[in-house]
Amino acid sequence: ENKITNTAAITGCTTADPVEGNNSSSVMVTISGMTSGGGSNGGGNTGEWQNAGSFTQGEIIYTMIYDNSGAVYAGTMGGKIYKSVNGGTNWSLINQGMNVSFIWALKNINGAIFAATEKGLFKFDGSVWTIAGLENKDVHAVAYANGKIYAGTWGYGVFVSSDNGATWTELNNGLGGFLAIQSLTVSAEGTVFAGTAGYGVLKLADGTWVKVTEGYDVVWSLTSNSDFLFAGTYGNGLMRSADNGASWTKVTSLNIAYIYALTSDASGKIYASSYTSGVLTSTDNGATWNSLGMSGFGVSTVIVNPSTKDVFAGTKEGTIYKISGTNGTVSAEKEAEIPSTYQLHQNYPNPFNPTTTIQFTVPQASRIMIRVFNSIGQEVAVLADQDFSAGVHKVTFDANRLASGMYIYQMIGKNLNISKKMMLIK
């Protein structure tokens, strides 16, 4: 028997709180038959993937979507939402002042962007974010079907709105007290399905939830195409249904225990991702799978552009990677292997004013510190001090408050000490 506890907390607010003692909440879910652990970082390759943006180190990218214009949005476990209008080349923070800690899900509904957070559901009209209901409820998932918005929460179950979020009604008949909703999807037939942390997959039928899976109850992600429903579990791989959820079978061709994200494109191709195994895709409803690389990079979410077929992968390190116009395969000769040695690369640009990027490579999971010193040996910044997975990593150095001159940056680890010089010119 294992337990998962989801805790949401409000911290760091500068506004006086009129009601103290209500700034955190949690829900514990007990699961029987769950294997322990979440997998290791492993090793792998990036293939033709290109770095498409880096946010704060360790700011896990939990969800990504496209809007109607083709702009891409990324939501993080740091409570930030970023937007890129040029295919991931540049990103802008767009939810200043929202004051949340978790962006669990983003959803494009009729041209408006909805954000599921631990403080409720927010709506973006292109310029400002406003609360769209379920205030102070920990919303994890959003779906849209038949003119209604469905919101899944941890601890409060499911709510539905028929007026674009103006009012909400509880929709928990059949949940049996299992109120931790992790994911929602809508089948080709228009049926709403919920993935739960503790009660498997449920199907909404005539206003009542009906449990439709047996044998494994922690379902982390859901998606569908015109033929199948897919459920990614936390510990027991991928399941699918060909009869609108009436029966489910395990997809044995995908040997991955922890499926963190699932999505499908306009052609019905399915994409799956995990921390350990990167991004994989299937063109035959899960019968066979091709690797797109990124194993060992801690992929936490994946999306595909329906027009260009560009695939974006967000990672637990706060970095976004992009592969352009993929056809579902990556040739072996073009795959870039995990580096075999520790390397500290020259910063770029150099000289710089006032920010620069420092890239380094790690051949195996390691504790790494990146420090910066001035010309007389005084430490002026610590850019990283944490465990890194095998692969290529980047940190940003902002020297806005420092004087022009020569600086030394240093990569330190077990039996490791590498230094390079860089020049700040203002």
C-alpha positions as CSV (number, residue, x, y, z in Angstrom):
1,E,0.0,0.0,0.0
2,N,1.4,3.4,-1.0
3,K,0.3,7.0,-0.5
4,I,0.6,10.1,-2.7
5,T,0.1,13.4,-1.0
6,N,-0.5,16.5,-3.1
7,T,0.2,19.7,-1.3
8,A,-0.5,23.3,-2.6
9,A,0.8,26.2,-0.6
10,I,0.7,30.0,-1.0
11,T,4.0,31.6,0.0
12,G,5.9,34.9,-0.5
13,C,2.8,37.1,-0.8
14,T,3.5,40.8,0.0
15,T,-0.2,41.6,0.6
16,A,-1.6,41.4,4.1
17,D,-3.7,38.2,4.6
18,P,-7.1,39.0,6.2
19,V,-7.6,35.2,7.0
20,E,-4.4,33.5,8.2
21,G,-4.0,29.8,8.5
22,N,-5.7,28.9,5.2
23,N,-2.7,29.2,2.9
24,S,-2.0,25.5,2.3
25,S,-4.0,22.5,1.6
26,S,-3.3,18.8,0.8
27,V,-5.0,15.6,-0.2
28,M,-3.6,12.1,0.4
29,V,-4.5,9.2,-1.9
30,T,-3.9,5.6,-0.9
31,I,-3.1,3.2,-3.7
32,S,-2.9,-0.5,-3.5
33,G,-0.6,-2.5,-5.8
34,M,1.5,0.5,-6.8
35,T,5.2,-0.1,-7.4
36,S,7.5,2.4,-5.8
37,G,9.8,4.9,-7.4
38,G,9.5,7.1,-10.4
39,G,12.4,5.7,-12.5
40,S,15.9,7.0,-13.0
41,N,17.2,9.6,-15.4
42,G,18.8,7.0,-17.6
43,G,20.7,7.8,-20.8
44,G,19.8,8.6,-24.3
45,N,20.1,11.1,-27.1
46,T,18.5,14.2,-28.5
47,G,18.5,13.4,-32.2
48,E,17.7,16.5,-34.2
49,W,16.2,18.3,-31.2
50,Q,17.2,21.9,-30.8
51,N,17.1,24.0,-27.6
52,A,14.0,26.2,-27.9
53,G,14.2,28.1,-24.6
54,S,15.4,27.8,-21.0
55,F,13.7,29.2,-18.0
56,T,14.8,29.1,-14.3
57,Q,16.9,26.0,-13.6
58,G,14.6,23.3,-12.2
59,E,11.4,25.1,-13.1
60,I,9.6,22.0,-14.3
61,I,7.6,22.6,-17.5
62,Y,4.4,20.8,-16.7
63,T,2.1,21.8,-19.6
64,M,2.2,23.3,-23.1
65,I,-0.4,24.3,-25.7
66,Y,-0.9,26.2,-28.9
67,D,-3.4,29.0,-29.4
68,N,-5.4,29.6,-32.6
69,S,-2.6,31.8,-34.1
70,G,0.0,29.2,-33.6
71,A,1.7,30.8,-30.6
72,V,2.9,28.3,-28.0
73,Y,2.4,28.6,-24.3
74,A,4.4,26.8,-21.5
75,G,3.2,26.5,-17.9
76,T,5.6,25.6,-15.1
77,M,5.6,24.2,-11.6
78,G,7.0,27.6,-10.6
79,G,3.7,29.2,-11.3
80,K,4.9,30.9,-14.5
81,I,3.3,31.0,-18.0
82,Y,5.5,31.8,-20.9
83,K,4.4,32.6,-24.5
84,S,6.3,32.4,-27.8
85,V,4.9,33.8,-31.0
86,N,7.8,32.7,-33.2
87,G,8.0,29.0,-32.8
88,G,9.9,28.9,-29.6
89,T,12.7,31.4,-30.5
90,N,11.8,33.9,-27.9
91,W,9.6,33.6,-24.8
92,S,7.8,36.2,-22.7
93,L,6.4,35.8,-19.2
94,I,2.7,36.7,-19.5
95,N,1.2,36.0,-16.1
96,Q,2.9,38.6,-13.9
97,G,0.8,39.2,-10.8
98,M,-1.1,35.9,-10.9
99,N,0.8,34.8,-7.7
100,V,0.3,31.1,-8.1
101,S,2.9,28.3,-7.5
102,F,1.7,25.7,-10.0
103,I,0.4,25.7,-13.6
104,W,-1.0,22.2,-13.8
105,A,-2.7,22.5,-17.2
106,L,-3.4,24.9,-20.0
107,K,-6.4,24.7,-22.4
108,N,-7.4,26.6,-25.5
109,I,-11.2,27.0,-25.4
110,N,-12.8,29.0,-28.2
111,G,-9.6,31.2,-28.5
112,A,-9.3,31.9,-24.8
113,I,-6.5,30.3,-22.7
114,F,-7.5,28.7,-19.4
115,A,-4.9,27.9,-16.8
116,A,-5.4,25.3,-14.0
117,T,-3.7,26.4,-10.8
118,E,-3.7,25.5,-7.1
119,K,-5.7,28.8,-6.6
120,G,-8.4,28.1,-9.1
121,L,-9.0,28.4,-12.8
122,F,-7.8,31.5,-14.7
123,K,-8.7,32.8,-18.1
124,F,-6.6,34.8,-20.5
125,D,-8.2,37.1,-23.1
126,G,-5.0,38.0,-24.8
127,S,-4.0,40.8,-22.5
128,V,-5.0,40.1,-18.9
129,W,-5.7,37.0,-16.7
130,T,-8.8,36.9,-14.6
131,I,-10.1,34.3,-12.2
132,A,-12.6,32.1,-14.0
133,G,-14.0,30.2,-11.0
134,L,-13.2,27.5,-8.5
135,E,-11.2,30.0,-6.5
136,N,-8.8,28.4,-3.9
137,K,-9.4,25.0,-5.3
138,D,-6.5,23.0,-6.6
139,V,-7.4,22.5,-10.3
140,H,-5.3,20.0,-12.2
141,A,-7.2,19.4,-15.5
142,V,-9.5,21.1,-18.0
143,A,-11.6,19.8,-20.8
144,Y,-14.2,21.1,-23.2
145,A,-17.1,19.2,-24.7
146,N,-20.6,19.9,-26.0
147,G,-20.3,23.6,-25.0
148,K,-19.3,22.9,-21.4
149,I,-16.0,23.3,-19.6
150,Y,-15.0,20.5,-17.2
151,A,-12.4,21.1,-14.4
152,G,-10.8,18.3,-12.4
153,T,-9.5,19.1,-9.0
154,W,-7.4,17.4,-6.3
155,G,-9.7,17.0,-3.3
156,Y,-12.9,18.4,-4.7
157,G,-13.6,16.2,-7.7
158,V,-15.0,17.5,-11.0
159,F,-16.9,20.7,-11.7
160,V,-18.7,21.8,-14.9
161,S,-19.6,25.2,-16.4
162,S,-22.1,25.8,-19.1
163,D,-21.5,29.6,-19.3
164,N,-17.8,29.8,-20.1
165,G,-16.7,29.7,-16.5
166,A,-19.1,32.3,-15.0
167,T,-20.7,29.6,-12.7
168,W,-19.8,26.1,-11.8
169,T,-21.7,23.0,-10.6
170,E,-20.2,20.1,-8.7
171,L,-20.2,16.9,-10.8
172,N,-19.2,14.1,-8.5
173,N,-21.9,11.4,-8.7
174,G,-20.2,8.0,-9.0
175,L,-16.7,9.1,-7.8
176,G,-17.3,7.3,-4.5
177,G,-15.1,9.7,-2.5
178,F,-12.1,9.4,-4.9
179,L,-11.8,13.2,-5.6
180,A,-8.2,13.5,-6.9
181,I,-8.6,14.2,-10.6
182,Q,-5.3,14.3,-12.5
183,S,-6.4,14.4,-16.1
184,L,-9.4,14.8,-18.4
185,T,-10.0,14.0,-22.1
186,V,-12.9,13.9,-24.6
187,S,-13.3,10.9,-26.9
188,A,-14.2,11.2,-30.6
189,E,-17.7,10.4,-29.6
190,G,-17.8,13.4,-27.3
191,T,-17.6,11.4,-24.1
192,V,-15.7,12.9,-21.1
193,F,-13.2,10.7,-19.3
194,A,-11.3,11.4,-16.1
195,G,-8.0,10.0,-15.0
196,T,-7.6,9.8,-11.2
197,A,-4.9,9.3,-8.6
198,G,-6.5,6.3,-6.9
199,Y,-9.5,5.2,-8.8
200,G,-8.4,4.6,-12.4
201,V,-10.3,5.9,-15.4
202,L,-13.9,7.0,-15.2
203,K,-16.4,7.7,-17.9
204,L,-19.2,10.3,-17.6
205,A,-22.5,8.8,-18.5
206,D,-25.8,10.7,-18.0
207,G,-24.3,12.9,-15.3
208,T,-22.7,10.0,-13.4
209,W,-19.1,8.8,-13.4
210,V,-18.6,5.1,-14.1
211,K,-15.3,3.4,-13.4
212,V,-14.1,1.7,-16.6
213,T,-10.6,0.4,-15.7
214,E,-9.4,-2.3,-13.3
215,G,-6.0,-3.5,-12.1
216,Y,-4.2,-0.1,-11.8
217,D,-5.6,3.0,-10.3
218,V,-3.0,5.8,-10.7
219,V,-3.7,7.4,-14.1
220,W,-1.5,10.5,-14.9
221,S,-2.4,11.4,-18.5
222,L,-5.2,10.9,-21.0
223,T,-5.6,11.5,-24.8
224,S,-7.7,10.2,-27.7
225,N,-7.8,10.1,-31.4
226,S,-10.6,9.1,-33.8
227,D,-10.1,5.4,-33.0
228,F,-8.7,4.9,-29.5
229,L,-8.5,6.3,-26.0
230,F,-5.1,6.2,-24.2
231,A,-4.4,6.3,-20.5
232,G,-0.8,6.8,-19.2
233,T,-0.3,5.4,-15.7
234,Y,2.1,6.2,-12.9
235,G,3.9,2.8,-12.7
236,N,2.1,0.4,-15.0
237,G,2.6,1.8,-18.5
238,L,0.1,2.6,-21.2
239,M,-3.5,1.4,-21.5
240,R,-5.9,1.8,-24.5
241,S,-9.5,1.3,-25.4
242,A,-11.0,0.8,-28.9
243,D,-14.7,0.9,-27.7
244,N,-15.1,4.3,-26.1
245,G,-13.9,3.1,-22.8
246,A,-15.9,0.0,-22.4
247,S,-12.8,-2.2,-22.2
248,W,-9.1,-1.5,-21.8
249,T,-5.9,-3.4,-22.6
250,K,-2.3,-2.8,-21.7
251,V,0.0,-1.6,-24.6
252,T,2.8,-4.1,-24.2
253,S,4.8,-2.6,-27.2
254,L,5.6,0.5,-25.1
255,N,7.8,-0.7,-22.2
256,I,7.7,2.4,-20.1
257,A,6.2,2.3,-16.6
258,Y,5.7,6.0,-16.0
259,I,3.8,8.0,-18.7
260,Y,3.8,11.6,-17.8
261,A,2.3,13.1,-20.9
262,L,0.2,12.0,-23.9
263,T,-1.0,13.9,-26.9
264,S,-2.3,13.3,-30.4
265,D,-2.1,15.3,-33.7
266,A,-4.6,15.9,-36.4
267,S,-3.6,12.7,-38.3
268,G,-4.2,10.5,-35.2
269,K,-0.5,10.0,-34.4
270,I,0.1,9.5,-30.7
271,Y,3.0,11.0,-28.7
272,A,4.1,9.8,-25.3
273,S,6.8,11.1,-22.9
274,S,8.5,10.1,-19.7
275,Y,11.4,11.3,-17.6
276,T,13.5,8.2,-18.5
277,S,12.6,7.4,-22.1
278,G,12.1,10.7,-23.7
279,V,9.5,11.2,-26.5
280,L,8.0,8.3,-28.5
281,T,5.4,8.2,-31.2
282,S,3.0,5.7,-32.8
283,T,1.2,5.9,-36.1
284,D,-0.8,2.7,-35.7
285,N,-2.7,3.4,-32.5
286,G,0.0,2.1,-30.2
287,A,0.8,-1.2,-32.0
288,T,4.4,-0.1,-32.6
289,W,6.4,2.9,-31.4
290,N,9.3,4.9,-32.7
291,S,11.7,6.8,-30.4
292,L,12.2,10.5,-31.2
293,G,15.1,10.7,-28.7
294,M,15.4,12.8,-25.6
295,S,15.8,9.8,-23.2
296,G,17.5,10.8,-20.0
297,F,16.5,14.5,-20.4
298,G,13.6,14.3,-18.0
299,V,10.8,15.1,-20.5
300,S,7.7,16.2,-18.5
301,T,5.4,17.3,-21.3
302,V,5.1,17.1,-25.1
303,I,2.9,18.8,-27.7
304,V,2.7,18.8,-31.5
305,N,1.8,21.6,-33.8
306,P,-1.2,20.4,-35.9
307,S,-0.1,22.4,-39.0
308,T,3.7,22.3,-39.0
309,K,4.1,19.0,-37.1
310,D,6.8,20.7,-35.0
311,V,7.1,18.8,-31.7
312,F,8.0,20.6,-28.4
313,A,9.2,18.8,-25.4
314,G,9.4,20.4,-22.0
315,T,11.7,19.1,-19.3
316,K,12.0,19.0,-15.5
317,E,15.1,21.2,-15.8
318,G,13.1,24.1,-17.2
319,T,14.3,23.7,-20.8
320,I,12.2,23.3,-24.0
321,Y,13.4,21.4,-27.0
322,K,12.0,21.4,-30.5
323,I,12.2,19.0,-33.4
324,S,10.8,20.5,-36.7
325,G,8.3,18.8,-39.0
326,T,8.9,15.3,-37.7
327,N,7.6,12.3,-39.6
328,G,7.8,10.2,-36.5
329,T,11.3,8.8,-36.9
330,V,14.8,10.0,-36.2
331,S,17.7,8.5,-38.2
332,A,20.3,6.8,-36.0
333,E,23.2,8.6,-37.7
334,K,21.7,12.0,-36.8
335,E,21.1,11.2,-33.1
336,A,23.4,13.0,-30.7
337,E,24.6,10.8,-27.9
338,I,24.9,11.7,-24.3
339,P,28.4,13.1,-23.8
340,S,31.1,10.8,-22.6
341,T,33.0,13.5,-20.6
342,Y,32.3,16.5,-18.4
343,Q,32.6,19.7,-20.4
344,L,32.3,23.4,-19.6
345,H,31.7,25.4,-22.8
346,Q,32.6,29.0,-23.6
347,N,29.8,31.3,-22.7
348,Y,27.8,33.0,-25.4
349,P,27.7,35.8,-26.3
350,N,31.1,36.8,-25.2
351,P,31.8,39.6,-24.5
352,F,28.3,40.1,-23.2
353,N,26.0,42.9,-21.7
354,P,24.4,42.1,-19.3
355,T,23.3,38.5,-19.7
356,T,25.1,35.4,-21.2
357,T,24.4,31.7,-21.4
358,I,26.8,29.0,-20.0
359,Q,26.4,25.5,-21.4
360,F,27.9,22.4,-19.8
361,T,27.7,18.6,-20.4
362,V,27.3,15.8,-17.8
363,P,28.0,12.2,-18.8
364,Q,26.1,10.7,-15.9
365,A,23.8,12.0,-13.1
366,S,26.0,14.2,-10.9
367,R,25.9,17.0,-8.4
368,I,27.2,20.1,-10.1
369,M,27.9,23.6,-9.0
370,I,28.4,26.6,-11.4
371,R,30.0,29.6,-9.7
372,V,31.2,33.0,-10.9
373,F,34.1,35.0,-9.6
374,N,35.5,38.5,-10.3
375,S,39.1,39.1,-11.3
376,I,40.3,39.2,-7.7
377,G,38.7,35.9,-6.7
378,Q,35.6,37.1,-5.0
379,E,32.5,34.9,-5.6
380,V,29.7,37.0,-7.2
381,A,27.1,34.4,-8.2
382,V,26.1,30.8,-7.8
383,L,24.2,29.8,-10.9
384,A,23.6,26.2,-10.0
385,D,24.1,23.8,-7.1
386,Q,22.1,20.7,-7.6
387,D,21.8,17.2,-9.1
388,F,21.8,17.1,-13.0
389,S,20.8,14.3,-15.3
390,A,23.1,13.1,-18.0
391,G,23.1,15.4,-21.0
392,V,23.5,19.0,-22.0
393,H,22.5,21.8,-19.6
394,K,22.5,25.6,-19.7
395,V,22.3,28.3,-17.1
396,T,22.0,32.1,-17.6
397,F,24.2,34.7,-15.9
398,D,22.7,38.1,-15.3
399,A,25.5,40.6,-14.6
400,N,23.3,43.7,-14.6
401,R,24.5,44.8,-11.1
402,L,28.2,44.1,-11.8
403,A,30.9,46.3,-13.2
404,S,32.6,45.8,-16.6
405,G,35.6,43.5,-16.5
406,M,36.9,39.9,-16.7
407,Y,35.0,37.2,-14.8
408,I,35.8,33.5,-14.1
409,Y,33.1,30.9,-14.2
410,Q,33.7,27.5,-12.7
411,M,32.1,24.0,-12.9
412,I,32.6,22.0,-9.8
413,G,31.7,18.4,-9.0
414,K,33.2,15.2,-7.5
415,N,36.8,15.1,-8.7
416,L,35.9,17.9,-11.1
417,N,37.0,21.6,-11.3
418,I,36.9,23.4,-14.7
419,S,37.2,27.1,-15.2
420,K,36.8,29.6,-18.1
421,K,37.0,33.3,-18.6
422,M,34.3,35.7,-19.9
423,M,34.2,39.5,-20.5
424,L,31.4,41.8,-19.4
425,I,31.4,45.1,-21.3
426,K,28.8,47.8,-20.5
